[in-house]
């Protein structure tokens, strides 16, 4: 048994022609987060602390669709979502509909630790954030020129009929989903296991461009976008509706629990057999320190490290 960590920054139809100016900042952020993660684990930090710390860093990076980089709803507002879960106790916290909180994942943890509930949303979540004194910004501060342009393109694209069952596509110029594919690429997540087998999972997102006001995706849904138990921790990314239908993260844990599969076998089965191709990816770690990072899209921003020295930072499938 040894520690292990895995981080995801979004899955989709990401082709190798993605411009370096859109790829490199994300890879650099993943690399920095991996270093933060490893240092925290080596300092004997609890996996919950490590997962929260790393997701906060990802939320602070405008190149991902979470926190400060969150995309806009159909009316030009931000509605962020996040959740966090501890494996051995199954304690968890989640929320939807935040428009002012700088680091949503930290509020999700406060929901878990400071309330008798699991899930808060919209006005109730905002009131709780004010009560807890977390760092906030004016909602307008989340509205960037880049995201205004993305919303404009999405509205123009939606004037034609769209088949939402088709795989997610990426715009090679912007490095984000093409406007006619309302995806949540850029969702961020982290899964961690320490030397004692303690596990934690954390996930955060801004949803997808031009989503309906009030839409809730998989990220805050325990068992869909985030799950952890005594066997493994899992964080998913991709098309939220497909991930919810597939109960993706819980099914990985269930296959380990009831079928005795390894985390790699369980994760691969769920992604490739239970979710339509082109819609999802995930990162997972087991209590024994195994790592899995499968996806059924063209690419997924991801990184991992294990105590035995293995490290990986990648976007596309690895060559044999």
C-alpha positions, 0 to 999 in steps of 0.5 A, a space after each residue: 500500500 502506498 499513496 497515489 493521486 490523480 487529477 483531471 481537467 476535462 475530457 472531450 474531442 481534443 485533437 493533437 492540433 489543439 494550439 499550444 497556447 491553449 494546451 500548455 497552460 493547462 498542462 503547466 497547471 496540472 504539473 504544478 498541482 501534482 507537485 503540490 499534491 505530492 508535497 502535501 502527502 509527503 507532509 502527512 496531510 489528510 487526503 481531504 486536505 490534499 484534494 481540496 488544496 489541489 482543486 482550489 488551485 485548479 479553480 484559480 486557473 482561468 483555463 479550466 471551467 471551474 471557479 474563476 474560469 467558469 462558463 456562462 449560462 444562457 442569460 450570461 451568469 455563472 452557476 458553479 457546482 462542486 462536491 467533496 467526499 471522504 472514503 472511510 466515513 462517506 461524509 460528503 458535501 455539495 452545492 449548485 448555483 453559486 455565483 460569488 464564491 471564489 473557491 467553490 470546493 472549500 464551500 462544499 467541504 464546509 457544507 460537509 463539516 458545518 451542516 447536517 446536510 449534504 447538498 445546498 443550492 442557489 440562494 441557500 448556498 449563497 447565504 451559507 457562504 456569507 455566513 461562513 465568511 468564505 472569499 467571494 467576488 461580485 458575480 460580474 467579476 466572473 464574466 470575462 470577455 472570452 466567456 462572453 464571446 463563447 456564449 455568443 457563439 453558442 447562442 448562434 450555433 443553437 439557432 440550428 437543430 443540434 443532436 446532443 447525443 453526439 460526441 463532444 467537439 472541441 474548438 481548436 482556436 479557443 481550446 474549448 468546446 465548440 458552441 454547438 456541443 454544450 459540454 462541461 469540458 474543463 471540469 476539474 477534479 482530484 482523487 487521493 489516497 494516503 499511506 493508511 488507505 484514507 481516500 478522498 475525492 473532489 470535483 468542481 465545475 462551471 457547467 456548460 456554455 449556454 446552459 439553462 438557468 438552474 441546470 444541475 450537472 453531475 459534478 455535485 451529484 454524489 455517485 455521478 460526478 464524485 464518489 469515495 468509499 473505503 475501496 476507492 475514490 473517483 472523479 468524473 468529467 464530460 457530459 453531465 447528463 450522460 454521467 448522471 444516467 450512468 451513475 459513473 463514479 458509484 458504479 466504479 466503486 460497486 464493481 470493486 465492492 461486489 465483483 472484486 475488480 481492480 480499480 483499472 478494470 472497474 473504471 475501464 468497464 464503466 467508461 467504455 461499456 456504460 457511457 456512450 462513446 465521446 461523453 466521459 472520462 474519470 480519474 480514480 485511485 484505490 485504497 492500495 494505491 492503484 491509479 486509473 484514468 480512462 476516457 472514451 473521448 479523444 482526449 482528457 487533461 489528466 495527471 497522476 503520481 504514485 509513491 513508487 515514483 510513477 508520474 504521468 501528465 497527458 492529454 491523449 492516449 499513451 502510445 504502447 
